């Protein structure tokens, strides 16, 4: 199994940062876990852990979550089913319908100011759905490509990747297509992102060794191509990548670097 991308210790620290902000925390990992358990019992909380993308993730985390789950609750999202775990209730989600996919594409086009999508006919957008399906992340990645390439070219590139391929192979192909569109600074920043989850501009600046102008342009390019999620505040933005993006980076980065 691949190494878990989210460890129990990292989860405890992340939850304490949200539930116990600006407070001194115990130095011992065991004491931090005990503090978190006490906080969750005092204030029953619904915790959402999004995108557990590896089997190792939930195999590592489930024992801890079982200890912390009462009286609070945890919602986990994952591409892997947990039906075999007796104390986990599974709620499978299907892909978006055609109508919802078209609405999603138009919404993304509007928020990204991609005129091609905001003015496209339903027939044109249905062509995207027919190739990609109703998977939101795949749609976002394809929409990102449309900020720079014509629709026909993007779809022609993807059609050859859909026949007879598993979902993971299809996602890898989409990521590779987007990777080739990145500038060297964009590639350098993307490869570094797993090292700085939810990092600030200054943290990215220090680790990437890019100058401020190149870093700003790389951030803008990754965001435009749906590879970067921007949160935090206006004063202190924070930058992160989707867990699925991180998984493919960790699996494919060495091969990709050799082809730069």
C-alpha positions in Angstrom: 0.0 0.0 0.0 1.2 3.5 -0.6 2.3 5.6 2.4 -0.5 7.5 4.1 -0.5 11.1 3.1 -2.4 12.1 6.3 -1.0 10.7 9.5 -2.8 10.5 12.8 -0.3 13.0 14.3 -0.9 15.5 11.5 -4.6 15.2 11.9 -4.5 15.8 15.6 -2.3 18.9 15.1 -4.6 20.2 12.3 -7.7 19.8 14.5 -6.1 21.4 17.5 -5.1 24.4 15.4 -8.8 24.9 14.6 -10.3 23.9 17.9 -7.6 25.4 20.2 -6.2 28.3 18.3 -3.5 30.6 19.7 -3.2 28.4 22.8 -0.1 26.6 24.1 -0.2 22.9 23.2 1.5 20.0 24.9 4.8 18.9 23.5 4.0 15.2 23.7 1.9 13.7 20.8 0.0 11.5 23.3 -0.8 14.6 25.4 -2.0 16.5 22.3 -4.3 13.6 21.4 -5.7 13.6 24.9 -6.3 17.3 24.7 -8.1 16.9 21.4 -10.2 14.1 22.8 -11.2 16.3 25.8 -12.1 19.2 23.5 -14.3 17.0 21.3 -16.1 15.6 24.3 -16.7 19.0 25.8 -17.9 20.5 22.5 -19.4 17.8 20.2 -18.2 18.7 16.8 -18.8 17.5 13.2 -15.4 17.1 11.5 -15.1 16.7 7.8 -11.9 15.0 6.4 -12.0 15.5 2.7 -10.3 13.3 0.0 -8.8 10.3 1.7 -7.2 9.2 -1.6 -5.2 6.2 -0.5 -6.1 3.0 1.3 -3.3 3.7 3.7 -5.0 6.9 4.7 -8.1 5.4 6.2 -6.3 2.2 7.5 -4.0 4.5 9.5 -6.7 7.0 10.7 -9.7 4.8 11.5 -8.4 3.6 14.9 -7.9 7.2 16.0 -11.2 8.4 14.6 -13.0 5.6 16.5 -11.6 6.9 19.7 -12.5 10.5 19.0 -15.9 9.9 17.4 -18.2 10.0 20.4 -20.1 12.2 20.9 -18.8 14.1 17.9 -19.0 12.7 14.3 -16.6 12.5 11.4 -17.5 12.7 7.7 -14.9 11.1 5.4 -14.8 11.5 1.7 -12.8 9.0 -0.3 -12.6 7.3 -3.7 -12.2 4.0 -1.8 -15.2 2.3 -0.2 -15.3 1.6 3.5 -18.1 -0.9 3.4 -16.0 -3.5 5.0 -15.6 -1.4 8.2 -18.5 -2.2 10.5 -18.8 1.1 12.4 -18.7 3.3 9.3 -21.9 4.3 7.5 -21.3 4.5 3.7 -23.2 6.9 1.4 -22.0 6.3 -2.2 -22.3 9.4 -4.4 -22.9 9.1 -8.1 -21.4 11.4 -10.8 -23.2 14.6 -11.7 -26.1 14.3 -14.2 -25.8 16.0 -17.6 -28.0 18.9 -16.4 -25.9 19.4 -13.2 -22.7 19.0 -15.2 -23.7 21.8 -17.6 -24.7 24.0 -14.7 -21.3 23.3 -13.1 -19.3 24.0 -16.2 -21.2 27.3 -16.7 -20.6 28.3 -13.1 -16.9 27.5 -13.4 -16.7 29.5 -16.7 -18.4 32.5 -15.1 -16.1 32.5 -12.0 -13.0 32.1 -14.1 -14.1 34.6 -16.8 -13.8 32.0 -19.6 -16.1 33.5 -22.2 -15.9 30.3 -24.3 -17.9 28.5 -21.6 -20.3 31.3 -20.6 -21.5 31.8 -24.2 -21.3 28.1 -25.3 -24.4 26.2 -26.4 -25.7 23.2 -24.4 -24.6 21.1 -27.4 -21.0 22.3 -27.1 -20.9 21.7 -23.3 -22.5 18.3 -23.7 -19.5 17.3 -25.8 -17.4 17.9 -22.7 -19.7 15.8 -20.6 -19.7 13.0 -23.2 -15.9 12.7 -23.0 -15.2 13.5 -19.3 -18.4 12.3 -17.6 -19.9 14.0 -14.5 -16.9 13.9 -12.3 -16.4 17.4 -10.8 -12.6 17.4 -10.5 -12.1 16.0 -14.0 -14.5 18.7 -15.3 -12.5 21.4 -13.4 -9.2 20.2 -14.9 -10.6 20.2 -18.4 -12.1 23.6 -17.8 -8.7 24.8 -16.7 -7.3 23.8 -20.1 -10.0 25.7 -21.9 -8.6 28.9 -20.5 -5.7 28.5 -23.0 -6.8 25.9 -25.7 -9.7 25.6 -28.1 -12.5 23.2 -27.0 -12.0 20.9 -30.0 -8.3 20.5 -29.3 -8.9 19.7 -25.6 -11.6 17.1 -26.5 -9.6 15.5 -29.3 -6.7 15.1 -26.9 -8.9 13.5 -24.3 -10.9 11.1 -26.5 -7.8 9.0 -27.1 -7.3 8.6 -23.4 -10.8 7.4 -22.5 -11.0 4.2 -24.5 -10.3 1.2 -22.3 -8.7 3.0 -19.5 -9.4 2.9 -15.8 -10.4 6.1 -13.9 -6.9 6.5 -12.4 -5.3 6.3 -15.8 -7.7 8.8 -17.2 -7.0 11.3 -14.4 -3.2 10.7 -14.9 -3.6 11.6 -18.6 -5.5 14.8 -17.7 -2.9 15.8 -15.2 -0.1 15.1 -17.7 -1.9 17.3 -20.3 -2.1 20.1 -17.9 1.5 19.6 -16.7 2.7 20.2 -20.2 0.9 23.6 -20.3 2.9 24.8 -17.2 5.8 27.1 -17.3 9.0 25.8 -15.6 8.2 28.0 -12.6 4.6 26.5 -12.5 6.0 23.0 -12.6 8.5 23.8 -9.9 5.8 25.2 -7.6 3.4 22.3 -8.2 6.0 19.7 -7.4 6.7 21.5 -4.2 3.1 21.8 -3.0 2.9 18.5 -1.1 5.6 19.8 1.1 3.7 22.9 2.2 0.0 22.0 2.8 -2.1 25.1 3.2 1.1 27.3 3.0 1.4 31.0 2.9 3.0 33.1 0.2 6.1 33.6 2.3 6.4 29.8 3.0 6.1 29.1 -0.8 8.6 31.8 -1.5 11.2 30.3 0.9 10.8 26.7 -0.2 10.3 27.2 -4.0 13.4 29.5 -4.3 11.5 31.4 -6.9 11.6 35.2 -6.9 8.4 37.0 -5.9 7.4 37.9 -9.5 7.9 34.3 -10.8 6.1 32.9 -7.8 3.1 35.2 -8.3 2.8 34.2 -11.9 3.1 30.5 -11.1 0.4 30.8 -8.5 -1.9 32.6 -11.0 -1.2 29.9 -13.6 -1.9 27.0 -11.3 -5.1 28.6 -10.0 -6.2 29.3 -13.6 -5.7 25.6 -14.5 -7.6 24.4 -11.4 -4.5 22.9 -9.9 -4.3 25.3 -6.9 -6.9 26.0 -4.2 -6.7 29.4 -2.6 -8.2 30.0 0.9 -7.2 31.8 4.0 -7.9 35.5 4.2 -7.3 38.5 2.0 -4.4 39.6 4.2 -2.9 36.1 4.4 -4.0 33.8 1.6 -3.2 30.2 1.9 -2.5 27.8 -1.0 -3.2 24.1 -1.2 -3.7 21.4 -3.8 -6.5 18.8 -4.1 -5.6 15.5 -2.4 -6.0 13.7 -5.7 -3.6 16.1 -7.3 -1.1 15.4 -4.5 -1.5 11.6 -4.9 -0.7 11.8 -8.6 2.2 14.1 -8.0 3.7 11.7 -5.5 3.2 8.8 -7.9 4.2 10.5 -11.1 6.6 13.4 -10.2 9.8 11.5 -10.9 8.7 10.4 -14.3 7.4 13.9 -15.1 10.6 15.6 -14.1 12.6 13.3 -16.4 10.4 14.4 -19.3 10.8 18.2 -18.7 
